[in-house]
Amino acid sequence: MDRAQAFETFQACVADVLDLDAARVVPNARWAEDLDADSLAVVEITLALDDAFSIQIPDVPPGDIPTVGAAFDLVAGLLGL
């Protein structure tokens, strides 16, 4: 899996949990402001990503991951991409 394929999977997971069009899940999108993701949704997204990628995302303060891109960078790092 390359980085582009990983982002497509990431994008699909986020879109599915938030029930929105995957096209809205872009690197500069902010969780609350742009995607209307509350804290419960973020937990659900984390669990979906853990399952989709067979990884364990560590607990990170929400302020440290303000955008989709920052979250994807964390996941990509765990995948070695």
C-alpha positions in Angstrom: 0.0 0.0 0.0 1.4 3.4 -1.0 0.6 6.7 0.6 -2.2 7.6 -1.9 -3.9 4.3 -1.4 -3.7 4.7 2.4 -5.2 8.2 2.1 -8.1 6.8 0.1 -8.8 4.2 2.8 -8.4 6.9 5.5 -10.8 9.2 3.6 -13.4 6.4 3.2 -13.3 5.6 6.9 -13.7 9.2 8.0 -16.5 9.8 5.4 -18.3 6.6 6.5 -18.2 7.5 10.2 -19.3 11.1 9.6 -21.8 10.1 7.0 -20.6 12.7 4.4 -19.1 12.8 0.9 -15.5 11.6 0.9 -14.6 14.6 -1.3 -15.0 16.8 1.9 -12.3 14.8 3.7 -9.3 16.7 2.5 -5.9 17.3 4.2 -6.7 20.9 5.2 -10.2 20.2 6.6 -10.6 20.9 10.3 -12.4 18.3 12.3 -15.0 20.4 14.1 -15.2 23.5 11.9 -15.3 21.8 8.5 -16.5 18.3 9.1 -18.7 18.8 12.2 -16.9 16.0 14.0 -17.5 16.0 17.8 -15.4 14.2 20.3 -17.5 11.0 20.0 -17.1 11.0 16.2 -13.3 11.3 16.7 -13.3 8.2 18.9 -15.4 6.4 16.3 -13.0 7.5 13.5 -10.0 6.3 15.5 -11.6 2.8 16.0 -12.5 2.6 12.3 -8.9 3.5 11.3 -7.5 1.0 13.8 -9.6 -1.7 12.2 -9.0 -0.6 8.6 -5.2 -0.5 8.9 -4.7 -3.1 11.7 -2.9 -0.5 13.8 -3.3 1.0 17.3 -3.5 4.8 17.1 -2.2 6.3 20.4 -4.2 8.7 22.5 -3.2 12.2 21.3 -4.7 15.5 22.6 -7.2 16.7 20.0 -5.4 20.1 19.7 -2.3 18.3 18.4 -4.3 16.9 15.4 -6.4 19.9 14.2 -6.7 18.7 10.6 -7.4 15.7 8.5 -3.8 16.0 7.1 -2.3 15.9 10.6 -4.3 12.8 11.5 -3.4 11.1 8.2 0.3 11.9 8.8 0.0 10.2 12.2 -1.5 7.1 10.6 1.0 7.1 7.7 3.8 7.2 10.2 2.4 4.2 12.0 2.2 2.4 8.7 5.8 3.4 7.7 4.6 5.5 4.7 
